[in-house]
Amino acid sequence: MNLYPVSISLSSYGADVVRERGQASFIPLLARAGASRIELREELFTVENHEALSLAIEAQGLECLYSSPLELWNEGQTQPNANLEATLLRATACGATWLKVSLGHFNQNCDMNALASCLTRHAVRVLVENDQTVQGGRIEPLSRFFARVQALDLPVGMTFDIGNWQWQDQSAISAAKQLGRYVEYVHCKAVARNALGKLIATPPEPSDLHQWEQLLRQIVPGVPRAIEYPLQAEDLLALSQQHISTLARLGQPQGAFSHA
């Protein structure tokens, strides 16, 4: 059996806890738990030194992805988000190989050549995620965007968030079939409604894991997958190890993969 690379989004340990302890404090935990990659969260930074963080991540042998809430395209604008360049520089300072962002308000008038010009100045690869919004969380605009990316051969891939499709009543399996060939990173989270009827991320049940197996068979085999659901326990190491072990085994090949 193949064991596939697993990442942990640091938001999984709770925003308040991560802000209080600092993201650097979780690096040894992820390494000991068997994670291959750490996903830093821009919204959880306090006063940490990016260069020191980069060295600490490298010392533990982890890959690094930098997650930003930035939308690639602002509403009513044809040029890429003016903050993209600075965000790429912050990701680079942290030693990240990838920058995860949201699509934003993409349309046919968006200047893809301007995006290409910006990206060629940086080694960091951009991964666009389906978020929970109308503009960035539906299959149709993401399909149009990635068709343009492919036509221009831009250094952009997709982060496929399994749970986020539910916020816009989109079918995750349909999304995987249509977008699977672009996917380079998968966010794993189950979704439930809380007492107030609000959708929230939750750890997976066996039924969720079964669904994730089906989804992963529509995507490039062995794609790195990330825990992005609550990890809360007295023994965070044991809990993290358990969930990493489970995700590392998901998506074993069974015949041909469909990207229809």
FIVEX-316847 format. One record per residue (C-alpha): residue number from 0; residue in three letters; x, y, z. Coordinates in Angstrom, 1 decimal. Example, Ala and Ser with C-alpha at 12.3 -4.5 7.8 and 13.67 -1.06 7.14 Angstrom:
2
[0,ALA,[12.3,-4.5,7.8]]
[1,SER,[13.7,-1.1,7.1]]
This chain:
260
[0,MET,[0.0,0.0,0.0]]
[1,ASN,[1.2,3.5,-0.9]]
[2,LEU,[1.3,6.1,1.8]]
[3,TYR,[0.5,9.6,0.4]]
[4,PRO,[1.8,12.9,1.8]]
[5,VAL,[-0.4,14.6,4.4]]
[6,SER,[-0.4,18.2,5.4]]
[7,ILE,[-1.9,19.9,8.4]]
[8,SER,[-3.5,23.3,8.2]]
[9,LEU,[-2.6,25.0,11.5]]
[10,SER,[-6.1,26.4,11.7]]
[11,SER,[-7.0,22.8,12.7]]
[12,TYR,[-5.6,23.4,16.2]]
[13,GLY,[-7.9,26.4,16.8]]
[14,ALA,[-7.4,30.0,15.8]]
[15,ASP,[-7.0,31.3,19.4]]
[16,VAL,[-4.6,28.6,20.4]]
[17,VAL,[-2.4,29.1,17.4]]
[18,ARG,[-2.3,32.9,17.7]]
[19,GLU,[-1.5,32.5,21.4]]
[20,ARG,[1.3,29.9,21.0]]
[21,GLY,[2.6,31.1,17.6]]
[22,GLN,[2.7,29.0,14.4]]
[23,ALA,[6.4,28.1,14.9]]
[24,SER,[5.5,26.2,18.1]]
[25,PHE,[3.6,23.6,16.1]]
[26,ILE,[6.4,22.7,13.7]]
[27,PRO,[8.0,20.0,15.9]]
[28,LEU,[4.5,18.5,16.6]]
[29,LEU,[3.8,18.1,12.8]]
[30,ALA,[7.2,16.6,12.2]]
[31,ARG,[6.8,14.0,15.0]]
[32,ALA,[3.3,13.2,13.9]]
[33,GLY,[4.5,12.3,10.4]]
[34,ALA,[3.2,15.2,8.4]]
[35,SER,[4.9,16.0,5.1]]
[36,ARG,[3.9,19.6,4.9]]
[37,ILE,[2.8,22.5,7.2]]
[38,GLU,[0.2,24.9,6.0]]
[39,LEU,[0.8,28.3,7.5]]
[40,ARG,[-2.2,30.6,7.9]]
[41,GLU,[-1.7,34.3,7.2]]
[42,GLU,[-4.7,35.3,9.3]]
[43,LEU,[-3.2,33.6,12.3]]
[44,PHE,[0.2,35.4,12.3]]
[45,THR,[1.0,37.7,15.2]]
[46,VAL,[4.6,38.8,15.6]]
[47,GLU,[6.5,35.8,14.2]]
[48,ASN,[9.6,36.3,12.2]]
[49,HIS,[9.1,34.8,8.7]]
[50,GLU,[12.8,34.1,8.1]]
[51,ALA,[13.2,32.3,11.4]]
[52,LEU,[10.0,30.4,10.7]]
[53,SER,[11.4,29.3,7.3]]
[54,LEU,[14.6,28.0,9.0]]
[55,ALA,[12.7,26.1,11.6]]
[56,ILE,[10.4,24.4,9.0]]
[57,GLU,[13.4,23.4,6.9]]
[58,ALA,[15.2,22.0,9.9]]
[59,GLN,[12.3,19.7,10.6]]
[60,GLY,[12.3,18.5,7.0]]
[61,LEU,[8.8,19.8,6.3]]
[62,GLU,[7.4,21.3,3.1]]
[63,CYS,[5.7,24.6,3.5]]
[64,LEU,[2.5,26.0,2.0]]
[65,TYR,[1.4,29.6,2.8]]
[66,SER,[-2.4,30.1,3.0]]
[67,SER,[-3.8,33.6,2.5]]
[68,PRO,[-7.4,34.8,2.4]]
[69,LEU,[-6.5,37.0,-0.6]]
[70,GLU,[-8.9,36.9,-3.6]]
[71,LEU,[-7.0,36.8,-6.9]]
[72,TRP,[-9.5,39.2,-8.5]]
[73,ASN,[-11.3,42.0,-6.8]]
[74,GLU,[-14.8,42.9,-7.8]]
[75,GLY,[-15.0,45.2,-10.8]]
[76,GLN,[-11.3,45.0,-11.5]]
[77,THR,[-9.6,43.4,-14.5]]
[78,GLN,[-6.1,43.5,-13.0]]
[79,PRO,[-5.0,40.9,-10.4]]
[80,ASN,[-5.3,41.9,-6.8]]
[81,ALA,[-2.7,44.6,-6.1]]
[82,ASN,[-1.7,42.7,-2.9]]
[83,LEU,[-0.7,39.6,-4.7]]
[84,GLU,[2.9,40.6,-5.1]]
[85,ALA,[3.4,41.4,-1.4]]
[86,THR,[1.7,38.1,-0.5]]
[87,LEU,[4.0,36.2,-2.8]]
[88,LEU,[6.9,37.9,-1.1]]
[89,ARG,[5.6,36.9,2.4]]
[90,ALA,[5.2,33.3,1.3]]
[91,THR,[8.7,33.3,-0.1]]
[92,ALA,[10.1,34.7,3.2]]
[93,CYS,[8.4,31.8,5.1]]
[94,GLY,[10.1,29.3,2.8]]
[95,ALA,[6.9,28.3,1.1]]
[96,THR,[6.8,26.5,-2.2]]
[97,TRP,[3.1,27.1,-2.6]]
[98,LEU,[0.7,30.0,-2.0]]
[99,LYS,[-3.0,29.2,-1.6]]
[100,VAL,[-5.5,32.0,-2.4]]
[101,SER,[-9.1,32.2,-3.5]]
[102,LEU,[-10.4,33.0,-7.0]]
[103,GLY,[-12.4,36.1,-6.2]]
[104,HIS,[-14.4,37.9,-9.0]]
[105,PHE,[-13.1,36.3,-12.1]]
[106,ASN,[-14.7,37.1,-15.5]]
[107,GLN,[-13.7,37.0,-19.2]]
[108,ASN,[-12.3,40.6,-19.0]]
[109,CYS,[-9.7,39.7,-16.3]]
[110,ASP,[-6.1,40.3,-17.6]]
[111,MET,[-4.5,36.9,-17.5]]
[112,ASN,[-1.3,38.2,-19.1]]
[113,ALA,[-0.9,40.6,-16.2]]
[114,LEU,[-1.3,37.6,-13.8]]
[115,ALA,[1.3,35.7,-15.8]]
[116,SER,[3.7,38.7,-15.6]]
[117,CYS,[3.4,38.8,-11.9]]
[118,LEU,[3.8,35.1,-11.4]]
[119,THR,[7.0,34.8,-13.5]]
[120,ARG,[8.8,37.0,-11.0]]
[121,HIS,[8.3,34.5,-8.2]]
[122,ALA,[9.3,30.9,-7.6]]
[123,VAL,[6.2,30.2,-5.4]]
[124,ARG,[3.5,28.3,-7.2]]
[125,VAL,[-0.1,29.6,-6.7]]
[126,LEU,[-2.9,27.2,-5.8]]
[127,VAL,[-6.4,28.6,-6.2]]
[128,GLU,[-8.9,27.1,-3.8]]
[129,ASN,[-12.7,26.8,-4.0]]
[130,ASP,[-13.8,28.9,-1.1]]
[131,GLN,[-17.3,29.3,0.5]]
[132,THR,[-18.4,32.3,-1.5]]
[133,VAL,[-20.7,32.8,-4.5]]
[134,GLN,[-17.8,34.1,-6.6]]
[135,GLY,[-15.2,31.6,-5.7]]
[136,GLY,[-17.0,28.5,-4.4]]
[137,ARG,[-18.9,27.3,-7.5]]
[138,ILE,[-17.8,24.9,-10.3]]
[139,GLU,[-18.6,27.1,-13.3]]
[140,PRO,[-16.3,30.2,-12.6]]
[141,LEU,[-13.4,27.9,-11.5]]
[142,SER,[-13.8,25.8,-14.7]]
[143,ARG,[-13.6,28.9,-16.8]]
[144,PHE,[-10.6,30.2,-14.9]]
[145,PHE,[-8.6,27.0,-15.1]]
[146,ALA,[-9.4,26.6,-18.8]]
[147,ARG,[-7.7,29.9,-19.3]]
[148,VAL,[-4.8,28.9,-17.0]]
[149,GLN,[-4.3,25.7,-19.0]]
[150,ALA,[-4.4,27.5,-22.4]]
[151,LEU,[-1.8,30.0,-21.3]]
[152,ASP,[0.3,27.4,-19.4]]
[153,LEU,[0.4,29.5,-16.2]]
[154,PRO,[2.1,28.2,-13.0]]
[155,VAL,[-1.2,27.8,-11.2]]
[156,GLY,[-2.9,24.7,-9.8]]
[157,MET,[-6.0,24.1,-7.7]]
[158,THR,[-6.6,23.4,-4.0]]
[159,PHE,[-9.7,21.3,-4.0]]
[160,ASP,[-11.6,21.8,-0.7]]
[161,ILE,[-13.9,18.8,-0.3]]
[162,GLY,[-16.1,20.5,2.3]]
[163,ASN,[-16.4,24.0,0.9]]
[164,TRP,[-18.6,23.0,-2.0]]
[165,GLN,[-21.5,22.6,0.5]]
[166,TRP,[-21.6,26.3,1.3]]
[167,GLN,[-22.8,26.9,-2.3]]
[168,ASP,[-24.8,23.7,-2.7]]
[169,GLN,[-22.4,22.3,-5.2]]
[170,SER,[-21.7,18.6,-5.8]]
[171,ALA,[-18.2,17.7,-4.6]]
[172,ILE,[-18.1,14.6,-6.9]]
[173,SER,[-19.2,16.6,-9.9]]
[174,ALA,[-16.6,19.2,-9.1]]
[175,ALA,[-13.9,16.5,-8.8]]
[176,LYS,[-14.9,15.1,-12.2]]
[177,GLN,[-14.8,18.5,-13.9]]
[178,LEU,[-11.8,20.0,-12.1]]
[179,GLY,[-9.8,16.9,-11.0]]
[180,ARG,[-7.1,17.3,-13.6]]
[181,TYR,[-6.1,20.7,-12.2]]
[182,VAL,[-5.9,19.6,-8.5]]
[183,GLU,[-2.5,19.7,-6.8]]
[184,TYR,[-3.6,19.8,-3.2]]
[185,VAL,[-6.8,18.7,-1.3]]
[186,HIS,[-8.3,20.2,1.8]]
[187,CYS,[-10.2,17.5,3.7]]
[188,LYS,[-13.0,18.4,6.1]]
[189,ALA,[-16.4,17.0,6.9]]
[190,VAL,[-19.3,19.5,7.3]]
[191,ALA,[-22.2,19.5,9.6]]
[192,ARG,[-24.7,22.1,10.9]]
[193,ASN,[-24.4,23.3,14.5]]
[194,ALA,[-27.2,24.1,16.9]]
[195,LEU,[-27.8,27.5,15.1]]
[196,GLY,[-28.0,25.8,11.7]]
[197,LYS,[-24.6,27.1,10.6]]
[198,LEU,[-22.3,24.9,8.5]]
[199,ILE,[-19.1,24.1,10.3]]
[200,ALA,[-16.0,21.9,9.7]]
[201,THR,[-15.9,18.6,11.6]]
[202,PRO,[-13.7,15.6,11.8]]
[203,PRO,[-14.7,12.8,9.4]]
[204,GLU,[-17.0,9.9,10.1]]
[205,PRO,[-16.5,6.6,8.3]]
[206,SER,[-19.1,7.7,5.7]]
[207,ASP,[-17.1,10.8,5.0]]
[208,LEU,[-13.9,8.8,4.5]]
[209,HIS,[-15.7,6.6,2.0]]
[210,GLN,[-16.9,9.7,0.1]]
[211,TRP,[-13.3,11.1,0.1]]
[212,GLU,[-12.1,7.8,-1.4]]
[213,GLN,[-14.5,8.2,-4.3]]
[214,LEU,[-13.5,11.9,-4.8]]
[215,LEU,[-9.7,11.2,-4.7]]
[216,ARG,[-10.2,8.6,-7.5]]
[217,GLN,[-11.2,11.5,-9.8]]
[218,ILE,[-8.0,13.4,-9.0]]
[219,VAL,[-4.3,12.8,-9.9]]
[220,PRO,[-3.1,9.8,-7.9]]
[221,GLY,[-1.2,10.6,-4.7]]
[222,VAL,[-2.0,14.3,-4.5]]
[223,PRO,[-1.1,15.7,-1.1]]
[224,ARG,[-4.1,16.0,1.2]]
[225,ALA,[-4.5,18.3,4.2]]
[226,ILE,[-6.3,18.1,7.5]]
[227,GLU,[-8.5,21.2,7.8]]
[228,TYR,[-10.9,20.2,10.5]]
[229,PRO,[-10.7,20.5,14.3]]
[230,LEU,[-7.9,18.5,16.1]]
[231,GLN,[-8.6,19.0,19.7]]
[232,ALA,[-7.4,16.7,22.5]]
[233,GLU,[-5.2,16.5,25.5]]
[234,ASP,[-2.7,14.5,23.5]]
[235,LEU,[-2.4,16.4,20.2]]
[236,LEU,[0.5,14.3,19.0]]
[237,ALA,[-1.5,11.0,19.2]]
[238,LEU,[-4.5,12.6,17.6]]
[239,SER,[-2.5,14.1,14.8]]
[240,GLN,[-0.7,10.8,14.2]]
[241,GLN,[-4.0,9.0,14.0]]
[242,HIS,[-5.6,11.4,11.4]]
[243,ILE,[-2.4,11.6,9.3]]
[244,SER,[-2.3,7.8,9.2]]
[245,THR,[-5.9,7.7,8.0]]
[246,LEU,[-5.5,10.3,5.3]]
[247,ALA,[-2.2,8.9,4.0]]
[248,ARG,[-4.0,5.7,3.1]]
[249,LEU,[-6.9,7.3,1.2]]
[250,GLY,[-7.2,7.1,-2.6]]
[251,GLN,[-5.4,4.0,-3.4]]
[252,PRO,[-5.5,3.4,-7.2]]
[253,GLN,[-8.2,1.1,-8.5]]
[254,GLY,[-8.0,0.9,-12.3]]
[255,ALA,[-8.2,4.0,-14.5]]
[256,PHE,[-8.8,7.5,-13.2]]
[257,SER,[-11.5,9.6,-14.8]]
[258,HIS,[-11.1,13.3,-15.4]]
[259,ALA,[-14.3,13.7,-17.5]]
